[in-house]
């Protein structure tokens, strides 16, 4: 692996202009194709094999008119007025809506009886000739345009309903650029020069541009979640900057050690490039594991993020050495922090002193640090998951305003409709039994109204629309759904967006333990192969669980409980998005393994040279502390910049990942790792001989971090030939 990354880097460095030109053409081509033939994003909110999916498949087969997506054009007037006074304006709007592409029918609020009891709010139901996920933002934009004359006439006119919420175009907060600027400041402090700091930023931007372009093209071949490009960009920015940072740091360190530019770059690619390839491959494998959940939208997020990370690895191995070759000595141009300081002795660093302090009294540090993480993780025990609905979006969106108007006029249950689909081909099933079922459903305390049965043209399928009394994300709505499903006979299935998301939430909860077990097993095998140890992978898995648990707890406390909500400009409290625990674990696993590899590789290198466990941990932390801390700080500011994103899922991901990186880089790496390694001693590196003979050998390349060349410390000899 070391020779592979070295050869790839050398090849790119020999033809730097050609390499840069190829990257420019590839990025431009991907963006151009994305803008012309790229597909739309769609959230495939289906739990395979669930009752809700079976109901929708039955409708698509026998009653496609009832399977089409729907939206609601909501009209309202000021308090104290009645919508009836604007009947002509509403009817004119309904007539205009009927001419929009994909619109099959539009009901009139006054003839359909969909005006609120107070007469202030009414809605026209818009049905489409395609499923809700295929309506597309263009049709919704056309509907919004047709509602504008009603607004000019003094009405409030908003577009809501399932199709409007599902197909709403993802907005950005603009704070992502603030995160990039903050990352640039961190890089300037870490490197001391403007040029060296700019290189990782440029590389990350190229990575994200090419990667997101590829994601848009992927949407032309499969359903890709609307959250996929944002999550891919979030991870791509973080790893793109970090991977480039590790290579640049090692390259500059080699140059400072007296190596000529080509040799310094080749050696950096052989060591740092290997670490980047291993780290990036780990993230890719972790994200691809989302495919194993069997859920389409999670699989699309996994594939999309993996694609962006692959671009990050490829750019670090090819584009970066080409840029460094052209820059040469100019990599140190633009110094802003005075003269370059000579490499310090490990004993002069705070990380060396901290490691020895922790190693000297490991039990107190271990117990206190573990207690802090457990306290932070405690709120996760009360985590309530559910899918975000329109009520969780910003009030600046039309579908959120429509949601609020509907809840005000008709009660919260109007936003959580249930669809009861009856198969009349079953023995004993007929229209009379469907009417009797409607009466029993209407008698449930959680149901507000039940509509008249709709019968398919062939008379073999019936549909009942039921409105609960509670909101989509309310626990009581899930309880009502469960009671209704217990009530209906075998030939009836309950569906609708609320039932679909409830089934997805349940399936995610059922598969999460299996998914976590698979990820932990993969991390154990990877670390065992790399570090030739059984104990270290077990320790790493436990520490990862602690840091992930702490991050889960932070997300619950902020979003579900509302603690510090004003600090993050939250408009209320939220259920934790059901996909978050799964996506979050996959992403954090990959990122945590990055830092695990960077630190433990250096510790192992020192241990092989000295045989002193405590000193090797201290030297490993001294050699990696500054770079890992800078990398973690960059990740943190990039992830925090996404907390202002309009999507609740993206906001939770941003805060959760930032919290996890902070915990991982501070409490775990600085306290728990030296404490546990001090207690374990030589057992850290134990591996049965029979297993050692059977495991493949994969070099970690010295973690890709700059190694300081220092004079040997008495009683702790250092092989100077390994420096640089």
Phi, psi and omega per residue, in radians:
X1 nan -0.688 3.129
X2 -1.084 -0.770 3.134
X3 -1.173 -0.599 -3.136
X4 -1.104 -0.890 -3.112
X5 -1.153 -0.600 3.098
X6 -1.113 -0.786 -3.113
X7 -1.159 -0.696 3.110
X8 -1.092 -0.797 3.127
X9 -1.117 -0.732 3.122
X10 -1.099 -0.704 3.139
X11 -1.102 -0.741 3.117
X12 -1.170 -0.643 -3.120
X13 -1.225 -0.514 3.134
X14 -1.238 -0.491 3.140
X15 -2.241 1.162 -3.022
X16 -1.122 -0.739 -3.104
X17 -1.172 -0.698 3.106
X18 -1.123 -0.749 3.133
X19 -1.058 -0.801 -3.140
X20 -1.135 -0.692 3.125
X21 -1.109 -0.730 3.116
X22 -1.083 -0.768 3.107
X23 -1.089 -0.713 3.117
X24 -1.085 -0.735 3.133
X25 -1.159 -0.775 -3.127
X26 -1.082 -0.815 -3.134
X27 -1.106 -0.783 -3.141
X28 -1.121 -0.701 -3.137
X29 -1.147 -0.749 3.126
X30 -1.091 -0.762 -3.138
X31 -1.173 -0.677 3.126
X32 -1.152 -0.771 3.113
X33 -1.152 -0.650 3.113
X34 -1.083 -0.644 -3.134
X35 -1.346 -0.265 -3.087
X36 -1.926 -0.856 -3.069
X37 -2.022 0.123 3.113
X38 -1.130 2.579 -3.107
X39 -1.567 2.849 3.078
X40 -1.351 2.756 3.096
X41 -1.556 2.466 -3.119
X42 -2.552 2.381 3.135
X43 -1.627 1.935 -3.133
X44 -1.445 1.394 -3.045
X45 -1.508 1.195 -3.115
X46 -2.299 2.291 3.029
X47 -1.659 1.918 -3.069
X48 -0.963 2.319 3.099
X49 1.412 -0.005 -3.112
X50 -1.378 2.878 3.120
X51 -1.108 -0.664 -3.136
X52 -1.127 -0.671 3.109
X53 -1.183 -0.729 3.132
X54 -1.057 -0.685 3.130
X55 -1.132 -0.756 -3.127
X56 -1.178 -0.641 3.091
X57 -1.125 -0.674 3.104
X58 -1.112 -0.727 3.122
X59 -1.148 -0.749 -3.130
X60 -1.111 -0.538 -3.125
X61 -1.389 -0.755 -2.989
X62 -1.928 -0.455 -3.012
X63 -2.428 1.086 -3.043
X64 -1.041 -0.462 3.121
X65 -1.070 -0.596 -3.132
X66 -1.521 -0.216 -3.122
X67 -1.563 -0.179 -3.135
X68 -1.144 2.724 3.120
X69 -1.224 2.883 3.137
X70 -2.484 2.695 3.045
X71 -2.428 2.948 -3.117
X72 -2.230 2.141 2.996
X73 -1.561 1.957 -3.017
X74 -1.773 2.247 3.130
X75 -2.048 2.508 3.133
X76 -2.665 2.739 3.082
X77 -2.159 3.032 -3.100
X78 -1.181 2.808 3.102
X79 -0.978 2.399 3.122
X80 1.549 -0.151 3.106
X81 -1.845 2.950 3.121
X82 -2.142 2.466 -3.109
X83 -1.126 -0.439 -3.112
X84 -0.968 -0.568 -3.116
X85 -1.151 -0.302 -3.123
X86 -1.979 0.537 -3.054
X87 -1.030 -0.723 -3.098
X88 -1.112 -0.713 -3.135
X89 -1.170 -0.661 3.122
X90 -1.183 -0.792 -3.133
X91 -1.097 -0.657 3.104
X92 -1.140 -0.676 3.111
X93 -1.137 -0.713 3.117
X94 -1.064 -0.743 3.141
X95 -1.108 -0.693 3.126
X96 -1.169 -0.657 -3.111
X97 -1.124 -0.517 -3.110
X98 -1.136 -0.322 -3.122
X99 -1.632 0.017 -3.121
X100 -1.365 2.513 -3.137
X101 -1.010 2.439 3.122
X102 1.310 -0.089 3.095
X103 -1.431 2.133 3.139
X104 -1.582 -0.908 3.141
X105 -2.496 2.730 3.052
X106 -2.406 2.223 3.125
X107 -1.554 2.630 3.064
X108 -1.597 2.212 -3.081
X109 -0.968 -0.582 -3.044
X110 -1.383 -0.626 3.120
X111 -1.478 -0.461 -3.136
X112 -1.525 -0.127 3.128
X113 1.282 0.506 -3.124
X114 -1.858 0.823 3.005
X115 -1.948 2.368 -3.050
X116 -1.081 2.724 -3.139
X117 -0.944 -0.605 3.122
X118 -1.391 -0.162 3.097
X119 1.393 0.110 -3.072
X120 -1.593 -0.535 -3.043
X121 -2.148 2.459 3.048
X122 -2.564 2.811 3.123
X123 -2.465 2.564 3.033
X124 -1.840 2.164 3.135
X125 -1.444 2.198 -3.139
X126 -1.868 2.084 3.069
X127 -1.867 2.501 -3.089
X128 -1.911 2.838 3.114
X129 -1.583 0.149 3.083
X130 -2.344 2.788 3.076
X131 -1.045 2.800 -3.070
X132 -1.006 -0.644 -3.101
X133 -1.239 -0.230 -3.098
X134 -1.879 0.083 -3.112
X135 -1.143 -0.814 3.093
X136 1.490 2.629 -3.121
X137 -1.186 -0.392 -3.127
X138 -1.144 -0.773 3.127
X139 -1.123 -0.684 3.130
X140 -1.160 -0.668 3.095
X141 -1.111 -0.667 3.109
X142 -1.140 -0.683 3.106
X143 -1.118 -0.751 3.124
X144 -1.051 -0.685 3.102
X145 -1.099 -0.666 -3.120
X146 -1.267 -0.279 3.099
X147 -1.519 -0.217 -3.056
X148 -1.065 -0.734 3.101
X149 -1.022 -0.585 3.106
X150 -1.147 -0.655 3.091
X151 -1.166 -0.687 3.121
X152 -1.104 -0.443 3.131
X153 -1.471 0.066 3.083
X154 1.759 0.073 3.128
X155 -1.601 2.708 2.882
X156 -1.555 2.158 -3.114
X157 -2.322 2.004 -3.115
X158 -2.225 2.721 3.141
X159 -1.925 2.086 -3.126
X160 -2.308 -2.790 -3.110
X161 1.609 3.044 -3.033
X162 -1.049 -0.842 -3.078
X163 -1.102 -0.651 3.134
X164 -1.176 -0.701 -3.123
X165 -1.235 -0.803 -3.065
X166 -1.151 -0.641 -3.036
X167 -1.746 0.161 3.110
X168 -1.075 2.316 -3.124
X169 -1.194 2.329 -3.127
X170 -1.150 2.246 3.104
X171 -1.746 2.804 3.074
X172 -2.060 2.739 -3.082
X173 -1.546 -0.349 -3.063
X174 1.482 -0.213 -3.131
X175 -1.334 -0.158 3.092
X176 -1.032 -0.610 3.119
X177 -1.184 -0.577 3.070
X178 -1.100 -0.705 3.096
X179 -1.075 -0.691 3.110
X180 -1.154 -0.699 3.115
X181 -1.127 -0.703 3.103
X182 -1.125 -0.696 3.090
X183 -1.087 -0.672 3.116
X184 -1.094 -0.708 3.111
X185 -1.075 -0.767 3.124
X186 -1.068 -0.738 -3.133
X187 -1.146 -0.672 3.108
X188 -1.088 -0.752 3.119
X189 -1.138 -0.722 -3.092
X190 -1.206 -0.738 -3.066
X191 -1.657 -0.498 3.132
X192 1.465 -0.050 3.133
X193 -2.352 2.598 -3.110
X194 -1.178 -0.787 -3.061
X195 -1.105 -0.835 3.137
X196 -1.068 -0.581 3.133
X197 -1.283 -0.572 -3.094
X198 -1.295 -0.521 -3.056
X199 -1.007 -0.880 3.113
X200 -1.083 -0.600 3.122
X201 -1.131 -0.816 3.129
X202 -1.055 -0.774 -3.121
X203 -1.100 -0.715 -3.141
X204 -1.140 -0.678 3.128
X205 -1.143 -0.727 3.081
X206 -1.093 -0.743 3.127
X207 -1.019 -0.862 -3.092
X208 -1.177 -0.714 3.140
X209 -1.063 -0.860 -3.141
X210 -1.178 -0.726 -3.110
X211 -1.134 -0.804 3.141
X212 -1.177 -0.616 3.035
X213 -1.030 -0.743 3.078
X214 -1.118 -0.623 3.112
X215 -1.127 -0.711 3.121
X216 -1.125 -0.666 3.073
X217 -1.168 -0.646 3.097
X218 -1.053 -0.580 3.128
X219 -1.150 -0.260 3.088
X220 -1.408 -0.290 -3.092
X221 -1.877 -0.325 -3.116
X222 -2.710 2.902 3.052
X223 -1.252 2.122 3.129
X224 -2.029 2.263 -3.113
X225 -1.049 2.550 3.113
X226 -1.144 -0.367 3.111
X227 -1.459 -0.234 -3.031
X228 -1.060 -0.847 -3.110
X229 -1.121 -0.626 -3.138
X230 -1.205 -0.782 3.114
X231 -1.133 -0.718 3.095
X232 -1.067 -0.729 3.119
X233 -1.163 -0.684 3.130
X234 -1.048 -0.892 -3.136
X235 -1.198 -0.688 -3.128
X236 -1.075 -0.726 3.099
X237 -1.093 -0.789 -3.106
X238 -1.104 -0.942 -3.081
X239 -1.276 -0.565 3.130
X240 -1.071 -0.771 3.110
X241 -1.180 -0.782 -3.072
X242 -1.129 -0.805 -3.113
X243 -1.077 -0.768 3.114
X244 -1.139 -0.635 -3.128
X245 -1.092 -0.750 -3.132
X246 -1.115 -0.713 3.140
X247 -1.186 -0.798 -3.130
X248 -1.094 -0.709 -3.140
X249 -1.074 -0.769 -3.132
X250 -1.201 -0.666 3.122
X251 -1.081 -0.811 -3.130
X252 -1.173 -0.621 3.105
X253 -1.147 -0.705 3.106
X254 -1.115 -0.705 3.108
X255 -1.128 -0.706 3.137
X256 -1.151 -0.443 3.122
X257 -1.421 0.008 3.060
X258 1.808 0.019 3.134
X259 -1.329 2.510 3.059
X260 -1.219 2.848 -2.996
X261 -0.992 -0.871 -3.134
X262 -1.054 -0.718 -3.140
X263 -1.189 -0.737 3.135
X264 -1.054 -0.726 -3.132
X265 -1.230 -0.739 -3.139
X266 -1.086 -0.754 3.125
X267 -1.165 -0.648 3.110
X268 -1.125 -0.693 3.125
X269 -1.222 -0.565 3.116
X270 -1.213 -0.573 -3.121
X271 -1.697 -1.109 -3.129
X272 -1.121 -0.666 3.136
X273 -1.068 -0.672 3.094
X274 -1.096 -0.761 3.128
X275 -1.096 -0.712 3.126
X276 -1.112 -0.771 3.140
X277 -1.088 -0.749 3.134
X278 -1.164 -0.792 -3.124
X279 -1.137 -0.804 3.130
X280 -1.116 -0.701 3.090
X281 -1.081 -0.614 3.111
X282 -1.129 -0.789 3.122
X283 -1.090 -0.733 3.140
X284 -1.070 -0.813 3.140
X285 -1.077 -0.738 -3.138
X286 -1.093 -0.750 -3.127
X287 -1.250 -0.636 3.103
X288 -1.146 -0.397 3.104
X289 -1.097 -0.335 3.092
X290 -1.106 -0.417 3.100
X291 -1.095 -0.505 -3.094
X292 -1.184 -0.289 3.127
X293 -1.208 -0.364 -3.123
X294 1.376 0.072 -3.131
X295 -1.745 2.217 -3.020
X296 -1.045 -0.791 -3.066
X297 -1.210 -0.586 3.083
X298 -1.232 -0.698 3.097
X299 -1.060 -0.706 3.142
X300 -1.161 -0.655 3.087
X301 -1.144 -0.738 3.114
X302 -1.088 -0.813 3.141
X303 -1.140 -0.722 -3.114
X304 -1.138 -0.814 -3.140
X305 -1.136 -0.690 3.096
X306 -1.051 -0.693 3.136
X307 -1.093 -0.774 3.139
X308 -1.135 -0.718 -3.141
X309 -1.148 -0.656 3.071
X310 -1.050 -0.689 3.075
X311 -1.137 -0.634 3.118
X312 -1.111 -0.763 3.124
X313 -1.155 -0.800 -3.115
X314 -1.083 -0.708 -3.140
X315 -1.192 -0.637 3.117
X316 -1.177 -0.542 -3.103
X317 -1.533 -0.345 -3.069
X318 -2.168 -1.007 -3.087
X319 -1.150 -0.699 -3.112
X320 -1.094 -0.871 3.106
X321 -1.080 -0.531 3.076
X322 -1.143 -0.775 3.121
X323 -1.126 -0.743 -3.120
X324 -1.152 -0.590 3.100
X325 -1.126 -0.781 3.142
X326 -1.191 -0.621 -3.130
X327 -1.268 -0.742 -3.121
X328 0.961 -2.230 -3.123
X329 -1.173 -0.286 -3.138
X330 -1.241 -0.109 3.090
X331 -1.070 -0.432 3.140
X332 -1.714 0.229 -3.134
X333 -1.342 2.707 3.095
X334 1.323 0.666 -3.120
X335 -1.146 2.324 -3.073
X336 -2.101 -0.143 -3.081
X337 -2.059 0.627 3.091
X338 1.399 -2.905 -3.104
X339 -1.206 2.623 3.111
X340 -1.154 2.221 -3.128
X341 -1.428 2.548 3.091
X342 -1.178 2.655 -3.139
X343 -1.049 2.303 -3.103
X344 -1.516 2.693 3.039
X345 -1.159 2.513 3.138
X346 -0.922 -0.607 -3.103
X347 -1.211 -0.228 3.125
X348 -1.549 0.001 -3.092
X349 -1.726 2.623 3.116
X350 -1.161 -0.548 -3.108
X351 -1.191 -0.658 3.106
X352 -1.112 -0.787 -3.133
X353 -1.152 -0.703 3.128
X354 -1.113 -0.743 -3.122
X355 -1.076 -0.750 3.127
X356 -1.214 -0.593 3.104
X357 -1.138 -0.759 3.126
X358 -1.182 -0.759 -3.129
X359 -1.112 -0.514 -3.136
X360 -1.216 -0.549 3.121
X361 -2.368 1.208 -2.991
X362 -1.163 -0.660 -3.052
X363 -1.089 -0.868 3.120
X364 -1.020 -0.766 3.139
X365 -1.133 -0.720 -3.139
X366 -1.088 -0.819 -3.083
X367 -1.183 -0.743 -3.135
X368 -1.160 -0.794 -3.130
X369 -1.108 -0.762 3.111
X370 -1.113 -0.667 3.124
X371 -1.109 -0.709 3.109
X372 -1.055 -0.801 -3.132
X373 -1.154 -0.671 3.123
X374 -1.166 -0.678 3.088
X375 -1.111 -0.767 3.109
X376 -1.114 -0.581 -3.107
X377 -1.383 -0.296 -3.034
X378 -0.939 -0.774 -3.140
X379 -1.003 -0.409 -3.131
X380 -1.109 -0.374 3.100
X381 -1.141 -0.399 -3.141
X382 -1.853 0.357 -3.135
X383 -1.112 2.286 3.033
X384 -2.043 2.131 -3.080
X385 -1.842 2.693 3.097
X386 -3.076 2.932 -3.140
X387 -1.520 2.413 3.061
X388 -1.038 2.459 3.041
X389 -2.104 -3.073 -3.081
X390 -1.062 -0.464 3.126
X391 -1.200 -0.230 3.120
X392 -1.612 -0.196 -3.101
X393 -1.422 2.977 -3.119
X394 -1.196 2.575 3.106
X395 -1.211 -0.091 3.073
X396 -1.348 -0.198 -3.131
X397 -1.622 2.565 -3.103
X398 -1.189 -0.632 -3.116
X399 -1.215 -0.498 3.058
X400 -1.247 -0.729 3.125
X401 -1.137 -0.662 3.071
X402 -1.116 -0.719 3.113
X403 -1.000 -0.809 -3.116
X404 -1.164 -0.718 3.125
X405 -1.112 -0.747 3.135
X406 -1.107 -0.759 3.131
X407 -1.121 -0.651 3.130
X408 -1.184 -0.703 -3.060
X409 -1.484 -0.605 -2.999
X410 -2.140 -0.030 -3.074
X411 1.701 2.725 -3.043
X412 -1.121 -0.453 -3.085
X413 -1.178 -0.294 -3.140
X414 -1.124 -0.388 3.118
X415 -1.551 0.053 -3.113
X416 -2.285 0.933 -3.069
X417 -1.151 2.525 3.055
X418 -1.906 2.566 -3.101
X419 -2.113 1.999 3.118
X420 -1.745 2.057 -3.075
X421 -1.935 2.104 -3.097
X422 -1.895 2.267 3.074
X423 -1.571 1.838 -3.066
X424 -1.440 -0.004 3.067
X425 -1.406 -0.269 -3.135
X426 -1.192 2.577 3.106
X427 -1.028 2.353 3.098
X428 1.437 0.008 -3.124
X429 -1.712 2.188 3.082
X430 -2.620 -3.131 -3.072
X431 -1.124 -0.589 3.135
X432 -1.125 -0.692 3.126
X433 -1.179 -0.562 3.102
X434 -1.178 -0.737 3.119
X435 -1.130 -0.674 3.101
X436 -1.137 -0.673 3.103
X437 -1.106 -0.708 3.127
X438 -1.029 -0.680 3.119
X439 -1.150 -0.713 -3.136
X440 -1.196 -0.669 3.124
X441 -1.160 -0.748 -3.137
X442 -1.086 -0.452 -3.122
X443 -1.346 -0.223 3.132
X444 -1.180 2.432 -3.077
X445 -1.170 -0.340 -3.130
X446 -1.607 0.019 -3.118
X447 -1.885 2.269 3.125
X448 -1.508 -0.904 -3.124
X449 -2.530 2.724 3.032
X450 -2.283 2.232 -3.114
X451 -1.384 3.008 3.083
X452 -1.235 2.604 3.141
X453 -1.098 2.448 2.990
X454 -1.863 2.270 -3.061
X455 -1.928 2.395 3.112
X456 -1.176 2.743 3.136
X457 -0.958 -0.607 -3.139
X458 -1.410 -0.131 3.127
X459 1.257 0.309 -3.084
X460 -1.877 0.009 -3.123
X461 -2.513 2.398 3.100
X462 -2.188 2.581 -3.118
X463 -2.241 2.323 3.048
X464 -2.062 2.327 3.063
X465 -1.779 2.210 3.136
X466 -2.207 2.426 3.112
X467 -1.953 2.140 3.063
X468 -1.225 3.027 3.087
X469 -1.639 -0.093 -3.051
X470 -2.172 2.893 -3.043
X471 -1.265 2.838 -3.089
X472 -0.987 -0.737 -3.057
X473 -1.534 0.002 -3.121
X474 -1.254 2.407 3.092
X475 -1.028 -0.598 -3.140
X476 -1.082 -0.534 3.119
X477 -1.170 -0.727 3.076
X478 -1.098 -0.665 3.111
X479 -1.170 -0.676 3.085
X480 -1.115 -0.752 3.119
X481 -1.036 -0.757 3.141
X482 -1.107 -0.713 3.130
X483 -1.144 -0.718 -3.133
X484 -1.121 -0.717 3.132
X485 -1.156 -0.563 3.061
X486 -1.249 -0.449 -3.058
X487 -1.423 -0.621 -2.997
X488 -1.359 2.636 3.102
X489 -1.295 3.091 -3.051
X490 -1.143 -0.361 -3.117
X491 -1.569 0.116 -3.112
X492 -2.103 2.315 3.086
X493 -2.146 2.512 -3.111
X494 -1.803 2.259 -3.137
X495 -2.385 -2.669 -2.991
X496 1.794 2.826 -3.075
X497 -1.035 -0.703 -3.139
X498 -1.096 -0.760 3.120
X499 -1.184 -0.671 3.122
X500 -1.063 -0.849 -3.119
X501 -1.206 -0.574 3.092
X502 -1.143 -0.721 3.089
X503 -1.131 -0.675 3.113
X504 -1.130 -0.753 3.127
X505 -1.045 -0.750 -3.127
X506 -1.162 -0.727 -3.126
X507 -1.176 -0.659 3.103
X508 -1.121 -0.729 3.120
X509 -1.119 -0.647 -3.127
X510 -1.234 -0.621 -3.061
X511 -1.570 -0.238 -3.072
X512 -1.029 -0.809 3.134
X513 -1.044 -0.685 3.120
X514 -1.152 -0.720 -3.139
X515 -1.106 -0.790 3.132
X516 -1.091 -0.742 3.133
X517 -1.061 -0.715 3.130
X518 -1.135 -0.718 3.137
X519 -1.138 -0.770 3.141
X520 -1.118 -0.688 3.106
X521 -1.106 -0.718 3.125
X522 -1.128 -0.731 3.136
X523 -1.140 -0.672 3.118
X524 -1.078 -0.828 -3.121
X525 -1.120 -0.726 -3.118
X526 -1.089 -0.888 -3.100
X527 -1.177 -0.582 3.113
X528 -1.141 -0.694 3.129
X529 -1.201 -0.743 -3.060
X530 -1.249 -0.763 -3.008
X531 -1.840 0.053 3.075
X532 0.915 0.887 -3.102
X533 -2.611 2.529 3.038
X534 -1.648 -0.584 -3.050
X535 -1.264 -0.797 -3.094
X536 -1.027 -0.757 3.095
X537 -1.089 -0.665 3.104
X538 -1.124 -0.752 3.100
X539 -1.097 -0.757 -3.123
X540 -1.091 -0.705 3.134
X541 -1.095 -0.761 3.141
X542 -1.136 -0.766 -3.136
X543 -1.167 -0.627 3.076
X544 -1.098 -0.708 3.102
X545 -1.080 -0.684 3.126
X546 -1.134 -0.792 -3.122
X547 -1.205 -0.666 3.099
X548 -1.160 -0.742 3.093
X549 -1.046 -0.716 3.097
X550 -1.087 -0.712 3.120
X551 -1.172 -0.707 3.050
X552 -0.990 -0.784 -3.125
X553 -1.077 -0.704 3.112
X554 -1.077 -0.760 -3.137
X555 -1.107 -0.751 3.124
X556 -1.099 -0.798 -3.102
X557 -1.086 -0.694 -3.074
X558 -1.401 -0.882 -3.012
X559 -1.511 -0.750 -3.072
X560 -1.454 -0.686 -3.125
X561 -1.648 -0.318 3.099
X562 1.480 0.159 3.114
X563 -1.143 2.295 -3.139
X564 1.023 0.393 -3.124
X565 -1.055 -0.639 -3.136
X566 -1.151 -0.527 3.114
X567 -1.098 -0.605 -3.133
X568 -1.759 0.216 3.075
X569 0.986 0.758 3.085
X570 -1.447 2.479 -3.109
X571 -1.528 -0.073 3.135
X572 3.065 -2.815 3.068
X573 -1.780 2.770 -3.028
X574 -2.414 2.603 2.860
X575 -1.197 2.628 3.073
X576 -1.294 2.195 -3.097
X577 -0.974 2.217 -3.046
X578 -0.932 -0.674 -3.139
X579 -1.265 -0.256 -2.996
X580 -1.023 -0.901 -3.090
X581 -0.980 -0.680 -3.120
X582 -1.244 -0.891 -3.140
X583 -1.077 -0.768 -3.085
X584 -1.051 -0.771 -3.123
X585 -1.130 -0.725 -3.135
X586 -1.101 -0.801 -3.114
X587 -1.152 -0.844 -3.061
X588 -1.164 -0.579 3.071
X589 -0.978 -0.871 -3.124
X590 -1.092 -0.772 -3.109
X591 -1.203 -0.669 3.129
X592 -1.147 -0.678 3.115
X593 -1.103 -0.576 3.061
X594 -0.920 -0.988 -3.093
X595 -1.170 -0.585 3.104
X596 -1.085 -0.788 3.134
X597 -1.131 -0.786 -3.102
X598 -1.062 -0.762 -3.099
X599 -1.342 -0.890 -3.053
X600 -1.167 -0.527 3.092
X601 -1.095 -0.749 3.137
X602 -1.187 -0.701 3.100
X603 -1.083 -0.759 3.138
X604 -1.094 -0.711 3.119
X605 -1.053 -0.771 3.129
X606 -1.188 -0.651 -3.133
X607 -1.158 -0.704 3.104
X608 -1.091 -0.558 -3.096
X609 -1.443 -0.551 -3.003
X610 -1.996 -0.545 -3.047
X611 1.267 0.091 -3.139
X612 -1.761 1.945 -3.044
X613 -1.105 -0.902 -3.089
X614 -1.105 -0.757 -3.121
X615 -1.200 -0.625 3.130
X616 -1.162 -0.652 3.079
X617 -1.129 -0.779 -3.131
X618 -1.105 -0.779 3.128
X619 -1.169 -0.650 3.100
X620 -1.092 -0.749 3.106
X621 -1.189 -0.645 3.122
X622 -1.143 -0.662 -3.112
X623 -1.332 -0.454 -3.068
X624 -1.923 -0.245 -2.976
X625 -0.958 -0.864 -3.056
X626 -1.156 -0.761 -3.088
X627 -1.213 -0.786 -3.141
X628 -1.131 -0.715 3.124
X629 -1.100 -0.755 3.112
X630 -1.109 -0.762 3.133
X631 -1.091 -0.742 3.127
X632 -1.136 -0.681 3.121
X633 -1.127 -0.677 3.092
X634 -1.108 -0.842 3.097
X635 -0.969 -0.762 -3.077
X636 -1.090 -0.841 -3.094
X637 -1.202 -0.589 3.094
X638 -1.147 -0.805 -3.123
X639 -1.169 -0.697 3.139
X640 -1.118 -0.482 3.137
X641 -1.135 -0.319 -3.141
X642 -1.576 -0.042 -3.140
X643 -1.170 -0.419 3.120
X644 -1.506 0.027 3.136
X645 -1.102 2.495 -3.134
X646 -1.098 -0.445 -3.100
X647 -1.339 2.173 3.102
X648 -1.021 -0.683 3.139
X649 -1.089 -0.782 -3.127
X650 -1.165 -0.693 3.118
X651 -1.084 -0.774 3.124
X652 -1.131 -0.706 3.103
X653 -1.066 -0.788 -3.111
X654 -1.054 -0.859 -3.122
X655 -1.186 -0.751 -3.112
X656 -1.101 -0.780 3.141
X657 -1.184 -0.684 3.096
X658 -1.081 -0.791 3.128
X659 -1.083 -0.743 -3.120
X660 -1.127 -0.717 3.140
X661 -1.144 -0.718 3.111
X662 -1.072 -0.828 3.139
X663 -1.111 -0.693 -3.098
X664 -1.188 -0.693 -3.063
X665 -1.447 -0.268 -3.111
X666 -1.913 -1.335 -3.047
X667 -1.100 -0.773 -3.078
X668 -1.270 -1.004 -3.030
X669 -1.243 -0.628 -3.042
X670 -1.586 -0.397 -3.066
X671 -2.087 -1.007 -3.027
X672 -1.188 -0.699 -3.138
X673 -1.092 -0.921 3.119
X674 -1.134 -0.586 -3.132
X675 -1.163 -0.836 -3.119
X676 -1.201 -0.655 -3.138
X677 -1.220 -0.532 3.064
X678 -1.186 -0.696 -3.135
X679 -1.232 -0.620 -3.091
X680 -1.386 -0.517 3.106
X681 1.077 -2.351 -3.104
X682 -1.147 -0.340 3.131
X683 -1.116 -0.305 3.095
X684 -0.939 -0.619 -2.984
X685 -1.877 0.390 -3.108
X686 -1.349 2.294 3.055
X687 -2.593 2.163 3.134
X688 -0.972 2.456 -3.095
X689 -1.060 -0.678 -3.127
X690 -1.125 -0.585 3.118
X691 -1.329 -0.637 3.120
X692 -1.047 -0.658 -3.135
X693 -1.213 -0.484 -3.053
X694 -1.622 -0.318 -3.105
X695 -1.399 2.464 3.046
X696 -1.180 2.719 -3.125
X697 -1.842 2.064 3.136
X698 -2.172 1.988 -3.138
X699 -1.282 2.439 3.108
X700 -1.545 -0.122 3.059
X701 1.197 0.461 3.109
X702 1.186 0.373 3.074
X703 1.198 0.001 3.095
X704 1.176 0.352 -3.094
X705 -1.876 2.662 -3.131
X706 -1.118 2.309 -3.131
X707 -1.850 2.198 -3.136
X708 -1.421 2.413 3.080
X709 -1.702 2.026 -3.073
X710 -2.308 2.898 3.059
X711 -1.279 2.543 -3.086
X712 -1.150 2.545 3.093
X713 -1.543 2.456 3.133
X714 -0.945 2.388 3.102
X715 1.251 -0.024 3.101
X716 -2.299 1.390 -3.053
X717 -1.164 2.546 3.129
X718 -2.181 2.298 3.114
X719 -1.427 1.796 -3.079
X720 -1.146 -0.340 3.126
X721 -1.144 -0.358 -3.133
X722 -1.486 -0.148 -3.095
X723 -1.251 2.613 3.103
X724 1.442 nan nan
